[in-house]
Amino acid sequence: MQIDEKLLSKLEKLSALRITENRNETLMQLSEIVNFVEKLNELDLSAEEVTINTIKGGTPLRVDEIRNSEVVDEILNHAPQKQEHFFVVPKIIE
């Protein structure tokens, strides 16, 4: 399929874009893209299995477990100033 000036004008209107520079180059690039997609459409993929994910048997799920974590306390121990479970920082907005 060849993209011409008329089709490019329609695409501009539909996409709400304005192509002002290098229109000829844009026409050639769009034509190359459409030709590539047409080549892909020529492939016979009817014998291929549809791939939804890369792991056979679906996605393994982990069991949600509640665990106590001391991460907050460990991080706050490295802060120069802290108050309860928060960092204390200088006021920057007047």
C-alpha positions, 0 to 999 in steps of 0.5 A: 500500500502506498501512502499518498498526500491525500491519505497523509492529510486524512491521517493528520486530521484523524490524529490531530497532528500537523506534519509541516517539515519533510512531508516527502520523507514522512510519506516514504517512512509511512509507506515502508512501515505499511509495507513491513506490516503487509509482509508480516501479514503474509506469514502463515501462523495457523500452525503456531500455538498462541503464547500468552506467557512464557511459563508453561502452566500459567503464572505461579502465584505466591501465598500472601503472608503477613510478616513483621518487618523492622525495615522502617526502624532500620532506615530511621536509625540512619536518619540524622533526625527522626520523630516517631516514625518520620524523618525530620527535615528543615522547612523549605516552604515559607 
